Amino acid sequence: MRKSVRTRGFTLIELLVVLAILTMLAGLVGPKVLGSLGGAKSKTAAVQIADLDKSLELFKLDVGRYPTTEEGLNALVTKPASANGWNGPYLKGGLPSDPWGNAYRYSTLSAGIEILSLGSDNAAGGEGEAADVRNTK
């Protein structure tokens, strides 16, 4: 005599219900997670700009001035010809790019300095992740 061995599996309907539930959860949670990642890039840019600002202060203490716009942020890594007293490099690991892979922009102003990231769109202005991140002194 043979005994019938019956294994129980999932039906197609049960699998479709589980897939529908997972899809709904991904639709609700996904945008919130991606929105958090975007905000993190702006915060990272702000932290990097603050670090660049501190390095520029050290440069100023040693040289007696901020780098010129022409010398740019590269003056923190390589000694400019006219920088007597330069005691760098002032950045470990070289000059960072912003979180979107673009170079930070630097300029000297009559009142101090400006360090700028143009955000995700790499264009002036914008909102959200495309907004400019800057530190003006």
N, C-alpha and C positions, 0 to 999 in steps of 0.2 A: 504494500500500500504506500502510496505517495502522499505526503502531506503537502498541502499547498502553502507555500510561504508567500505572504503578501506584505510588501513593503509600502509604507505610506510615504508619499512625496507631496510636494506643493503643486497645487493646480495652477493653471495659467491665470485664472482670475485672481488668486491670492498673490501671485507675483506681480500682476499689473497694479493691484491695490497698493502694495508696498512701494513700487516704483513711483506711483502717483504721489504718495505721501512724501517720499524723499525729494521729489521734484518741487513740491510745494515748500518744504523746509529750505531747500537751496534757494528758492526764489525769495524767501523772506530774509534769510540770513546773509546771503551773498552780497547784496548791495551795501549792507551795513559794514561788512568786513572790508570790502573794497574802498568804501568811503574812509574808513579808519586808516588804511594804507596810504591814501592820498594825503591826508592831513599829516601823516608822519613825515612825508617828504618835505613839506613846508617847514615843519619843526626842525628837521635835520638841517635844512638850509640856514635857518635862524641860528642854530647852535654853531654851525661851521663859520658863519659870518662873525659871530661873537669871538670865536677862536682866532680868526684872522685879525680882528680888531685888537685883541690882546697882543698878538705877534707884532702888529704895527706899532703898538705902544712901546714894546721892547726895542724895536728898530729906532723909534724916535728918541728913546733914552740914550742909546748908544751913539747915534749919528747926529742928533740935535734937530732933526726934522723928519717929517713923513716922506716916504718915497714920492717922487713926482708922478704925474699921470703917465708920462712916457716910460718911466722905470717900472711902474705897475707893481703888481703883487709879486712878480718874479724877483724883486729886490729882497724879498724875505728869504729866498733860496740861494740866489747867486749875488755876489757883491757888485753893486753898481760902481762905475769908475769914479764917480764923485762922492762916494760915501765914506768919508774918513771916520774911523772909529767903528766901522761895521764889525760886529762880533757874531755873525750868524753861522750857519743857517738858523733862522728863527722858527722854521717849521720842520717837524720830523716827517719823513716820508714824502716830501715834496709838496707842491701846490695842489690842493684838492680841486676837483670839479664839483659843481653843484649836483644835487641828487638826480637831476635829469640829464647829466652828462655834459653840461655846458660850462664854459669858463666863467668864473666870477668876474664882474666888471668893477674896476676901481678907478676913482678919480679924486683929485684934490680939489677942494672948494675953498672959497675965501674964508669960510668959517671952520674948515677942518677937512675931513675925508668922507667919502661915500663908498661903501661896498655893496654891490647889487647882484642879485640873481633875478632873471626875468621870468622865472617860474616855468611851468611845464610847456607853455607855448613859445618860449624864448622870444617874446615880443613885449614891448612896453605896455603897462596897464594890465588889465584882465581881472578876473574874479576867481575865487576858489583856488584851485591848484595852479591856475594860470596867473595868479596875482604875483606882483613883484615882491620880493623879500629884500629889505635893505636895512642898513645901519648907517645913519648919517650922524656925523659928529660936527 
